[in-house]
Amino acid sequence: MNADDAADRRPVADGGESGTTATDAADHENASQDVIAVDPDDTAQGTVNRLDAHTGDGIRHRAFTCLVFDGDGKLLLAQRAPDKRLWDTHWDGTVASHPVEGQTQTEATRLRLKEELGITPDQYQDLRVTDKFEYKRYYTNAGVEWEVCAVLKVTLNDVSLDPDETEIGGMLWVDYDHLHEHPKWYRQLRLCPWFEIAMRRDFSE
């Protein structure tokens, strides 16, 4: 794993500690869900509560992000819905989530593409894992992501989309090379940290 990718970056808090109160935790929808805890080599260490994994100093767990392209090589950026607890309204490239126990990264990605964007398997043939890295990032006073994140890519032969508004706030097709070469020109989009790491590593290979 790249040491910079796994860097522990705490925010400068406005007051209080990064995390969620006991009341918030009990009421949050993620309190009833589990994720797969892993070691630095992505070896499963059992399951942990999803909310616990994303609060306080977090628990390292398995995750994925999928970059969705069209036939011209443009990347679909998807804005996280405003009700998301972490990185709300930030732009992702394109979907990210966590596999559950017994589920592969590819199986989890196929499901997430359908749930978030209405993308079905008949719209692509080349879904594949291209990279994996560990990172840790805090989101001011709200929580943390500490993940061993697989990167998957897919090219759509049919770009018909049916986004779930509870998950997706907006969508934007962008030139992937241009986005990487001119990050300052896209600062207003506020990119998710895991996507920025995935993109940087993609172009450094």
C-alpha positions in Angstrom: 0.0 0.0 0.0 1.2 3.6 -0.7 2.1 5.3 2.6 0.6 8.6 1.3 -2.7 6.9 0.4 -3.0 5.5 3.9 -2.1 8.7 5.6 -4.0 9.6 8.8 -5.3 13.2 8.0 -7.3 14.7 10.8 -9.4 17.8 10.2 -9.1 21.0 12.2 -12.2 20.7 14.2 -14.6 23.6 14.8 -15.3 22.2 18.3 -15.7 18.7 19.7 -14.2 15.5 18.3 -14.7 13.9 14.9 -17.5 11.4 15.3 -21.2 10.8 15.9 -23.1 11.0 19.2 -24.7 7.9 20.7 -28.2 9.3 19.8 -27.2 10.0 16.2 -25.7 6.5 15.9 -28.8 4.8 17.2 -31.0 6.6 14.7 -28.7 6.3 11.7 -29.7 3.9 8.9 -26.2 2.4 8.8 -26.4 1.3 12.5 -28.1 -1.9 11.4 -25.6 -2.7 8.6 -22.2 -4.5 8.7 -19.1 -4.1 6.6 -16.1 -6.5 6.3 -13.1 -5.6 8.6 -9.8 -6.3 6.9 -6.0 -6.2 7.6 -3.7 -4.1 5.4 -3.5 -6.9 2.9 -7.3 -7.0 2.5 -7.6 -10.3 4.4 -11.1 -10.5 6.1 -11.1 -10.1 9.8 -14.9 -10.6 10.3 -17.7 -8.1 10.1 -18.2 -4.9 12.1 -21.0 -2.4 12.3 -20.9 0.0 9.4 -21.5 3.1 11.6 -18.8 2.0 14.0 -16.4 1.6 11.1 -17.0 5.2 10.1 -17.0 7.0 13.5 -14.2 8.0 16.0 -10.9 6.7 14.6 -12.7 4.2 12.4 -12.1 0.5 11.7 -10.3 -0.6 8.5 -12.7 -2.2 6.2 -13.2 -3.4 2.6 -14.7 -1.0 0.0 -14.8 -0.3 -3.7 -15.2 2.6 -6.2 -16.2 2.1 -9.8 -15.2 4.5 -12.6 -17.9 4.5 -15.3 -16.9 5.6 -18.9 -18.8 6.1 -22.1 -17.5 4.9 -25.5 -15.6 8.1 -26.0 -13.6 7.7 -22.8 -15.5 10.3 -20.8 -15.9 9.6 -17.1 -19.3 9.9 -15.4 -19.0 12.0 -12.2 -21.9 11.4 -9.8 -22.6 13.9 -7.0 -23.3 12.3 -3.6 -26.7 13.2 -2.3 -27.0 16.1 0.2 -28.4 13.7 2.9 -25.2 11.6 2.9 -23.5 11.7 6.3 -20.0 11.7 4.9 -18.8 13.8 1.9 -22.3 15.0 1.1 -22.6 16.8 -2.2 -19.0 15.9 -3.2 -18.4 14.4 -6.6 -17.4 10.7 -7.0 -16.2 8.9 -10.0 -18.7 7.2 -10.2 -20.1 5.0 -7.4 -18.6 3.7 -4.2 -19.8 1.4 -1.5 -18.9 -1.8 0.5 -19.3 -5.5 -0.3 -21.1 -7.5 2.3 -19.9 -10.9 3.7 -19.8 -13.5 1.0 -20.0 -11.0 -1.9 -17.1 -10.2 -4.3 -16.2 -6.7 -5.3 -17.5 -7.3 -8.8 -20.9 -8.6 -7.5 -21.2 -5.7 -5.1 -20.4 -3.2 -7.9 -22.9 -4.7 -10.3 -25.6 -4.3 -7.6 -24.5 -0.7 -6.8 -24.5 0.4 -10.4 -28.1 -0.9 -10.7 -29.3 0.6 -7.4 -27.7 4.1 -7.8 -27.8 4.7 -11.5 -30.1 2.1 -13.0 -27.2 0.6 -15.0 -27.9 -3.0 -15.8 -25.4 -5.7 -16.9 -26.7 -5.7 -20.5 -25.2 -2.1 -20.8 -21.6 -3.3 -20.4 -19.3 -6.3 -20.8 -16.0 -5.2 -19.4 -16.4 -4.6 -15.6 -13.0 -5.4 -14.1 -10.9 -4.7 -11.0 -7.9 -2.5 -11.9 -6.3 -1.4 -8.6 -6.5 -1.6 -4.8 -5.2 0.8 -2.1 -5.5 1.7 1.5 -6.4 5.2 2.7 -7.7 7.0 5.7 -9.5 10.4 5.7 -11.5 12.3 8.3 -14.6 14.3 7.4 -14.8 17.3 9.8 -16.7 16.4 13.0 -18.8 13.8 11.2 -16.7 10.6 10.7 -13.9 8.9 8.9 -13.2 6.6 5.9 -10.5 4.0 6.6 -10.7 1.6 3.7 -8.9 -0.9 1.6 -10.5 0.2 -1.6 -10.7 -1.8 -4.8 -11.0 0.2 -8.1 -13.1 -1.1 -10.8 -13.7 0.3 -14.3 -16.5 -0.3 -16.8 -17.4 1.1 -20.2 -21.0 1.5 -21.1 -22.3 0.6 -24.6 -25.6 2.2 -23.6 -25.5 5.3 -21.4 -29.1 5.3 -20.4 -29.3 6.2 -16.7 -32.0 6.2 -14.1 -30.4 7.7 -11.0 -31.8 7.2 -7.5 -32.2 10.8 -6.1 -31.6 9.5 -2.5 -28.1 8.5 -3.6 -27.2 10.8 -6.5 -27.5 14.6 -6.4 -26.2 15.3 -9.9 -24.3 13.8 -12.9 -21.6 15.1 -15.2 -19.7 13.5 -18.0 -16.1 14.8 -18.1 -12.9 14.3 -20.1 -10.9 12.1 -17.8 -7.5 13.2 -19.0 -8.5 16.9 -18.8 -9.7 16.4 -15.2 -6.5 14.8 -14.2 -4.3 17.4 -15.9 -6.2 20.5 -14.6 -7.4 19.7 -11.1 -7.6 23.4 -10.2 -10.1 24.0 -13.0 -12.5 21.5 -11.3 -12.1 22.7 -7.7 -15.7 23.8 -7.4 -16.8 20.2 -7.8 -15.1 19.1 -4.5 -14.0 15.6 -5.5 -14.3 12.6 -3.0 -10.8 11.7 -1.6 -10.9 8.1 -2.6 -11.7 9.1 -6.2 -8.8 11.6 -6.3 -6.4 8.9 -5.0 -7.7 6.4 -7.6 -7.3 8.9 -10.4 -3.8 9.9 -9.3 -2.7 6.2 -9.1 -4.3 5.4 -12.4 -2.3 8.1 -14.3 1.0 7.3 -12.4 1.0 3.7 -13.6 
